[in-house]
Amino acid sequence: MSEFSLELTEDQLQVQKWVHDFAETVVRPAAAEWDEREETPWPVIQEAAKVGLYSLDFVANAFSDPSGILLPIVMEEMCWGDAGISLAVFGTTLGVVGIFGNGTPEQVGEWVPQCFGTAEDPKMAAFAVSEADAGSDVSSLRTRAVYDEAKDEWVLNGTKTWITNGGIADVHVVVASVDPDLGSRGQASFVIGPNTPGLSQGQKFSKLGIRASHTAEVVLEDCRIPGSQLLGGKEKLDERLARVREGKKARTQAAMATFEASRPAVAAMAVGIGRAAYEYALEYAKERKQFGRAIIENQAIAFKLADMCTQVDVARLLTWRAGWMSKAGKSFDHAEGSMSKLYAGEMVTRVTEEAVQILGGAGYVKDHPVERWYRDSKIFTIFEGTSEIQRLVIARAISGVHIK
C-alpha cells in the first residue's frame, strides 16, 4: 500500500487533466441544453465511451488506484463540468459497485462488462434500493424476493423509486427482502438482465436539479430470474441468514456495502460543483464593477470568496482522506466516510448560494451557470444518505451508543 501524499503522481495528474479537458470541451458546453431537456444525454455518453472514459477499464483503473483518491479526482473534474451529465455518465458505477460488493467472481465477470457495453454500443446499469416508504430506513424495504425451489428461480415483486437510470438501464441490481422478519439483515441483492419480463419503468421524475440524469421508478411484477442471479449465491445467503437467526452479526448488508464504497465518490461530486461555483464567482467579482471599482475589492465580497475557497478545500481533504482510508482497509472508527459526504453536501449548498448572491440578479437567471449549480447542489444533502442520516452515523460512531 502506497503512503498517503497530497502530491499527485504523474499518472494521477495526467488522468486529472484528461478528464478536466473532457469536462471543459464536451460536458460543460452541453450542460444547459440537457438540463433544459431533462433527458439522458446519450451523445455525451457515447463520446465518453468513444474516448474510453465510459468503460470498464477506466472505472476499474480508477477504483484500483493504490492511493484511493483517483476516483474522487475523476468525479470532481467531471462535476466541475456538470453534475447531471456526470451522473448520467457514471451512474452505472452504482450498479457495478453493487455487483462487485456482493457478487461472486464469476458473477462479476459475467455481469459487469454488460453494464458498460462497448464503445460502439454503450449500455447502462442501475442500483435499485429506495422505496416510497423506505428511503433513509433501508430496513423497511417491502420489495420481496421469493425462491421457487422447483424451478431454481427467484420471483421479485415491489416498486423501487428515485432510481438513477431506473427502467432504462440494461442491467438492474435490485435489493430485496428475502426474510422480512430480519429487517435489513434479511435482504439480498439480485442482478436482472435486459428485457427481463416483469421489470418495467414506472413514473419518471421531474427534478429540481441534476436534470440530465434519468430518475424513475422500477416496477417488479412477478419478475422471474434464474437462481444464479442472486448475488453471492444461495449457499452464502443461507449461511448468512442462519447466523443472523442464531443471534450472530451479519458480516455485510446488501445495500450498506454499496453505499459505504460510493460515499467518497459522491462527496467528490459535490466538491466539483462547489469548485466550479467558487471559480466562476471569483472571476465575476474581479470583472464586475460597482461604484467605480471591482466588487472583489469590497471586504464583504472578498470574505465570501475566502470562505468559499476554504470550504471547498476542506471538503476535498475530507474526501481524499475517506478514499485513502477505504483503499488502505482502515476502519472508519469516527465514520470518516460519512463525514466526507456530510461536509461536502452541506458545503456545496452554501458555496453555490453564495455564488448566486455575488452575481446578484445575474446569478438568478439562466444566463449564468451558477443558477443551475445552485439547483444541482441540493441533492447532495439528500441522496446516498441524507445529512441527518450522516450525522446519526457519525454520532453513533463517536459515542459508542445506539442513538435514535
C-alpha positions as CSV (number, residue, x, y, z in Angstrom):
1,M,0.0,0.0,0.0
2,S,1.5,3.3,-1.0
3,E,1.9,6.1,1.5
4,F,-0.6,8.9,1.6
5,S,0.6,12.1,-0.1
6,L,-1.1,15.3,-1.1
7,E,1.2,15.5,-4.1
8,L,-0.4,13.7,-7.0
9,T,1.6,11.3,-9.0
10,E,2.4,11.9,-12.7
11,D,-0.3,9.3,-13.7
12,Q,-2.9,10.9,-11.5
13,L,-2.1,14.4,-12.9
14,Q,-2.4,13.0,-16.4
15,V,-5.8,11.5,-15.7
16,Q,-7.0,14.6,-13.9
17,K,-6.0,16.8,-16.9
18,W,-7.6,14.4,-19.4
19,V,-10.9,14.3,-17.5
20,H,-10.9,18.0,-17.0
21,D,-10.3,18.6,-20.7
22,F,-13.3,16.4,-21.5
23,A,-15.4,18.2,-18.9
24,E,-14.4,21.6,-20.3
25,T,-14.8,20.8,-24.0
26,V,-17.6,18.3,-24.1
27,V,-19.6,18.3,-20.8
28,R,-19.9,22.0,-19.8
29,P,-20.9,23.2,-23.3
30,A,-23.7,20.7,-23.4
31,A,-24.9,21.2,-19.8
32,A,-27.6,23.8,-20.2
33,E,-29.2,22.0,-23.2
34,W,-29.6,18.7,-21.4
35,D,-30.7,20.3,-18.1
36,E,-33.5,22.0,-20.1
37,R,-34.4,18.9,-22.0
38,E,-34.4,16.7,-18.9
39,E,-33.3,13.8,-21.0
40,T,-30.4,11.3,-20.8
41,P,-27.5,12.9,-22.8
42,W,-26.7,9.9,-25.0
43,P,-24.5,11.8,-27.4
44,V,-22.2,12.8,-24.4
45,I,-22.3,9.2,-23.0
46,Q,-21.3,7.9,-26.5
47,E,-18.5,10.4,-26.7
48,A,-17.3,9.4,-23.3
49,A,-17.4,5.7,-24.4
50,K,-15.5,6.5,-27.6
51,V,-12.6,8.2,-25.8
52,G,-12.5,5.4,-23.1
53,L,-13.9,7.5,-20.2
54,Y,-17.1,5.5,-20.0
55,S,-15.7,2.0,-19.9
56,L,-15.0,-0.9,-17.6
57,D,-11.2,-0.5,-18.0
58,F,-11.3,3.2,-16.9
59,V,-13.5,2.6,-13.9
60,A,-11.5,-0.4,-12.9
61,N,-8.3,1.6,-13.1
62,A,-9.8,4.4,-11.1
63,F,-11.0,2.0,-8.4
64,S,-7.7,0.1,-8.3
65,D,-5.5,3.3,-7.7
66,P,-3.5,2.4,-4.7
67,S,-4.0,5.8,-3.0
68,G,-7.8,5.6,-3.2
69,I,-8.1,9.2,-4.4
70,L,-8.1,8.8,-8.2
71,L,-11.9,8.1,-8.4
72,P,-12.7,11.2,-6.3
73,I,-10.4,13.2,-8.6
74,V,-12.3,12.0,-11.6
75,M,-15.7,12.7,-10.1
76,E,-14.6,16.2,-9.0
77,E,-13.4,17.1,-12.5
78,M,-16.5,15.7,-14.2
79,C,-18.9,17.6,-11.9
80,W,-16.9,20.7,-12.4
81,G,-18.3,20.3,-15.9
82,D,-21.9,19.4,-14.9
83,A,-23.3,17.2,-12.2
84,G,-26.4,16.0,-14.2
85,I,-24.4,14.8,-17.2
86,S,-21.7,13.3,-14.8
87,L,-24.3,11.3,-13.1
88,A,-25.7,10.2,-16.4
89,V,-22.2,9.0,-17.4
90,F,-21.2,7.5,-14.1
91,G,-24.5,6.4,-12.6
92,T,-23.7,3.0,-13.9
93,T,-20.9,2.6,-11.4
94,L,-23.5,2.3,-8.6
95,G,-24.8,-0.9,-10.1
96,V,-21.2,-2.0,-10.8
97,V,-20.2,-1.4,-7.2
98,G,-23.3,-3.4,-6.1
99,I,-22.1,-6.3,-8.2
100,F,-18.5,-6.1,-7.0
101,G,-19.6,-5.7,-3.4
102,N,-22.0,-8.6,-3.3
103,G,-21.3,-10.9,-6.2
104,T,-19.0,-13.9,-6.8
105,P,-16.0,-13.6,-9.1
106,E,-18.0,-15.5,-11.7
107,Q,-20.9,-13.1,-11.4
108,V,-18.6,-10.1,-11.6
109,G,-17.0,-11.5,-14.8
110,E,-20.4,-12.2,-16.4
111,W,-22.4,-9.0,-15.5
112,V,-20.0,-6.1,-15.0
113,P,-19.0,-5.9,-18.7
114,Q,-22.7,-5.9,-19.6
115,C,-23.1,-2.8,-17.5
116,F,-20.9,-0.8,-19.9
117,G,-21.4,-2.4,-23.2
118,T,-18.9,-1.3,-25.9
119,A,-17.6,1.9,-27.3
120,E,-19.9,1.4,-30.3
121,D,-22.9,0.3,-28.3
122,P,-22.7,1.6,-24.7
123,K,-25.1,0.2,-22.0
124,M,-26.2,1.3,-18.6
125,A,-26.7,-0.1,-15.1
126,A,-28.9,0.9,-12.2
127,F,-28.8,0.2,-8.4
128,A,-32.3,0.0,-7.0
129,V,-32.7,0.2,-3.3
130,S,-35.0,3.1,-2.2
131,E,-38.8,2.7,-2.0
132,A,-41.6,5.2,-1.3
133,D,-41.7,4.1,2.4
134,A,-38.0,3.2,2.7
135,G,-35.7,6.0,1.9
136,S,-33.3,6.5,4.8
137,D,-34.9,3.5,6.6
138,V,-33.4,0.7,4.4
139,S,-34.7,-1.9,6.8
140,S,-38.2,-1.2,5.8
141,L,-38.0,-2.4,2.2
142,R,-41.2,-4.1,1.0
143,T,-39.9,-5.5,-2.3
144,R,-39.9,-9.3,-1.8
145,A,-37.8,-12.0,-3.4
146,V,-39.2,-15.5,-3.0
147,Y,-37.3,-18.6,-4.0
148,D,-39.1,-21.1,-6.3
149,E,-37.1,-24.2,-5.5
150,A,-38.8,-26.4,-8.1
151,K,-37.6,-24.1,-10.9
152,D,-34.5,-22.7,-9.2
153,E,-35.8,-19.2,-9.8
154,W,-36.4,-16.1,-7.7
155,V,-39.6,-14.2,-8.1
156,L,-39.4,-10.4,-7.3
157,N,-42.4,-8.1,-6.6
158,G,-42.3,-4.5,-5.5
159,T,-41.7,-0.9,-6.6
160,K,-38.4,0.9,-6.3
161,T,-38.3,4.7,-6.5
162,W,-35.9,7.6,-7.1
163,I,-33.6,5.2,-9.1
164,T,-30.9,6.6,-11.3
165,N,-31.2,5.1,-14.7
166,G,-34.3,3.2,-13.4
167,G,-36.2,1.4,-16.2
168,I,-33.8,2.5,-19.0
169,A,-30.8,0.5,-17.7
170,D,-29.7,-2.7,-19.4
171,V,-28.7,-4.2,-16.0
172,H,-30.6,-3.6,-12.8
173,V,-29.1,-4.5,-9.4
174,V,-32.1,-4.8,-7.0
175,V,-32.0,-5.1,-3.2
176,A,-35.0,-7.1,-1.9
177,S,-36.1,-8.7,1.3
178,V,-35.9,-12.5,1.5
179,D,-36.8,-12.6,5.2
180,P,-38.8,-9.5,6.3
181,D,-38.6,-10.6,10.0
182,L,-34.8,-9.9,9.9
183,G,-35.1,-6.3,8.6
184,S,-32.0,-5.1,6.7
185,R,-30.2,-8.3,7.7
186,G,-32.7,-10.4,5.7
187,Q,-32.0,-8.6,2.4
188,A,-30.1,-9.7,-0.6
189,S,-29.0,-8.3,-4.0
190,F,-30.2,-9.6,-7.4
191,V,-29.0,-8.8,-10.8
192,I,-31.6,-8.5,-13.6
193,G,-30.6,-8.5,-17.2
194,P,-32.1,-6.6,-20.2
195,N,-35.6,-7.3,-21.4
196,T,-36.5,-9.4,-18.4
197,P,-40.3,-9.9,-18.3
198,G,-41.8,-8.4,-15.2
199,L,-39.4,-5.4,-14.9
200,S,-40.7,-2.1,-16.2
201,Q,-40.2,1.7,-15.7
202,G,-42.8,3.4,-13.6
203,Q,-43.1,7.2,-13.1
204,K,-40.2,9.3,-14.4
205,F,-39.5,12.2,-12.0
206,S,-39.0,15.8,-13.0
207,K,-36.4,17.2,-10.6
208,L,-35.1,20.5,-9.2
209,G,-31.5,19.7,-10.3
210,I,-29.3,17.1,-12.0
211,R,-32.0,17.0,-14.6
212,A,-29.8,15.4,-17.3
213,S,-29.8,12.3,-15.1
214,H,-32.7,10.0,-15.6
215,T,-34.6,9.2,-12.3
216,A,-37.6,6.9,-12.2
217,E,-39.5,4.1,-10.5
218,V,-38.6,0.5,-11.2
219,V,-41.7,-1.8,-11.1
220,L,-41.3,-5.5,-10.4
221,E,-44.3,-7.7,-11.1
222,D,-43.7,-11.4,-10.8
223,C,-40.3,-10.8,-12.2
224,R,-38.6,-14.2,-12.5
225,I,-34.9,-14.6,-12.7
226,P,-32.6,-17.7,-12.6
227,G,-31.3,-18.7,-9.2
228,S,-27.8,-17.9,-10.4
229,Q,-28.6,-14.1,-10.4
230,L,-28.7,-13.9,-6.6
231,L,-25.5,-12.0,-6.0
232,G,-23.2,-14.1,-3.8
233,G,-25.2,-17.3,-4.4
234,K,-27.8,-19.1,-2.4
235,E,-25.4,-21.1,-0.2
236,K,-23.7,-17.9,1.0
237,L,-27.2,-16.3,1.6
238,D,-28.4,-19.3,3.6
239,E,-25.3,-19.3,5.8
240,R,-25.7,-15.6,6.5
241,L,-29.4,-15.8,7.3
242,A,-28.6,-18.8,9.6
243,R,-26.0,-16.7,11.5
244,V,-28.5,-13.9,11.9
245,R,-31.2,-16.2,13.2
246,E,-28.8,-17.5,15.8
247,G,-28.2,-14.0,17.0
248,K,-24.8,-13.6,15.4
249,K,-23.8,-10.5,13.5
250,A,-24.1,-10.5,9.7
251,R,-20.9,-9.6,8.0
252,T,-22.4,-7.4,5.4
253,Q,-25.7,-5.9,4.5
254,A,-26.6,-5.7,0.8
255,A,-27.3,-2.0,0.4
256,M,-24.9,-0.7,3.0
257,A,-21.9,-2.4,1.3
258,T,-22.6,-0.3,-1.8
259,F,-23.3,3.0,0.0
260,E,-20.0,2.8,2.0
261,A,-18.0,2.2,-1.1
262,S,-19.6,5.0,-3.1
263,R,-19.7,7.7,-0.3
264,P,-16.3,9.4,-1.0
265,A,-17.1,9.5,-4.8
266,V,-20.4,11.2,-4.1
267,A,-18.7,13.7,-1.8
268,A,-16.2,14.4,-4.6
269,M,-19.1,15.2,-7.0
270,A,-20.2,17.9,-4.5
271,V,-16.6,19.3,-4.4
272,G,-16.6,19.6,-8.2
273,I,-19.8,21.7,-8.2
274,G,-18.6,23.8,-5.3
275,R,-15.3,24.5,-7.0
276,A,-17.0,25.4,-10.3
277,A,-19.2,27.9,-8.5
278,Y,-16.4,29.4,-6.5
279,E,-14.2,29.9,-9.6
280,Y,-17.0,31.4,-11.6
281,A,-17.9,33.8,-8.8
282,L,-14.3,34.8,-8.3
283,E,-13.8,35.7,-11.9
284,Y,-17.1,37.6,-12.0
285,A,-16.1,39.5,-8.9
286,K,-12.9,40.6,-10.5
287,E,-14.6,41.9,-13.6
288,R,-17.9,43.3,-12.2
289,K,-17.5,47.0,-11.3
290,Q,-19.8,49.0,-9.0
291,F,-19.1,52.4,-7.6
292,G,-16.0,52.7,-9.7
293,R,-14.2,49.5,-8.6
294,A,-14.3,45.8,-8.9
295,I,-16.7,44.3,-6.4
296,I,-13.9,41.9,-5.1
297,E,-12.3,45.0,-3.6
298,N,-15.2,45.2,-1.2
299,Q,-14.5,43.2,2.0
300,A,-18.0,41.8,2.1
301,I,-17.4,40.1,-1.3
302,A,-13.8,39.2,-0.7
303,F,-14.6,37.5,2.6
304,K,-17.4,35.5,1.0
305,L,-14.9,34.2,-1.6
306,A,-12.3,33.4,1.1
307,D,-14.8,31.3,3.0
308,M,-15.9,29.6,-0.3
309,C,-12.4,28.7,-1.2
310,T,-11.7,27.4,2.3
311,Q,-14.8,25.2,2.4
312,V,-14.1,23.6,-1.0
313,D,-10.6,22.7,0.1
314,V,-11.8,21.3,3.4
315,A,-14.4,19.1,1.7
316,R,-11.8,17.9,-0.8
317,L,-9.4,16.9,2.0
318,L,-12.1,15.1,4.0
319,T,-13.0,13.3,0.7
320,W,-9.4,12.3,-0.1
321,R,-8.9,11.1,3.5
322,A,-12.0,8.8,3.2
323,G,-10.9,7.5,-0.1
324,W,-7.4,6.7,1.2
325,M,-8.7,5.1,4.3
326,S,-11.2,2.9,2.4
327,K,-8.4,1.7,0.0
328,A,-6.0,1.1,2.8
329,G,-8.5,-1.0,4.6
330,K,-8.6,1.3,7.6
331,S,-11.6,1.2,9.9
332,F,-13.9,4.3,9.8
333,D,-13.9,4.5,13.6
334,H,-15.3,8.0,13.5
335,A,-17.4,7.4,10.4
336,E,-14.9,9.3,8.3
337,G,-16.8,8.3,5.1
338,S,-20.0,9.8,6.4
339,M,-18.0,12.9,7.5
340,S,-16.9,13.5,3.9
341,K,-20.4,13.1,2.5
342,L,-21.9,15.3,5.2
343,Y,-19.5,18.2,4.9
344,A,-19.2,18.2,1.1
345,G,-23.0,18.0,0.7
346,E,-23.6,21.0,3.0
347,M,-20.6,22.9,1.7
348,V,-21.9,22.8,-1.9
349,T,-25.3,24.2,-0.9
350,R,-23.6,27.1,0.9
351,V,-21.0,27.8,-1.8
352,T,-23.4,27.8,-4.7
353,E,-25.8,30.0,-2.8
354,E,-23.0,32.5,-2.1
355,A,-22.1,32.4,-5.8
356,V,-25.6,33.3,-6.7
357,Q,-25.5,36.1,-4.1
358,I,-22.2,37.5,-5.5
359,L,-23.7,37.6,-9.0
360,G,-26.9,39.2,-7.7
361,G,-29.7,39.4,-10.2
362,A,-27.4,37.9,-12.9
363,G,-27.0,34.8,-10.7
364,Y,-30.7,34.2,-10.5
365,V,-31.2,33.8,-14.3
366,K,-30.1,31.1,-16.7
367,D,-27.7,33.3,-18.5
368,H,-25.1,32.2,-15.9
369,P,-24.4,28.6,-14.8
370,V,-24.5,29.4,-11.1
371,E,-28.3,29.2,-11.2
372,R,-28.0,25.6,-12.4
373,W,-25.2,24.7,-10.0
374,Y,-27.4,26.1,-7.1
375,R,-30.2,23.8,-8.1
376,D,-27.9,20.8,-8.6
377,S,-26.3,21.2,-5.2
378,K,-29.3,20.4,-3.1
379,I,-29.5,16.8,-3.9
380,F,-26.1,16.2,-2.1
381,T,-27.8,16.7,1.2
382,I,-30.4,14.1,0.3
383,F,-29.3,11.2,-1.8
384,E,-26.8,8.5,-0.8
385,G,-27.9,9.2,2.8
386,T,-29.4,12.5,4.0
387,S,-27.4,14.9,6.1
388,E,-29.4,13.8,9.1
389,I,-28.5,10.1,8.5
390,Q,-24.8,11.0,8.1
391,R,-24.9,12.9,11.4
392,L,-26.6,9.9,13.0
393,V,-23.9,7.5,11.7
394,I,-21.2,9.8,13.0
395,A,-22.9,10.3,16.3
396,R,-23.2,6.6,16.9
397,A,-19.6,6.1,15.9
398,I,-18.1,8.6,18.3
399,S,-20.5,7.9,21.2
400,G,-20.5,4.1,21.0
401,V,-24.2,4.1,21.8
402,H,-27.3,3.4,19.7
403,I,-28.8,6.9,19.1
404,K,-32.3,7.0,17.6
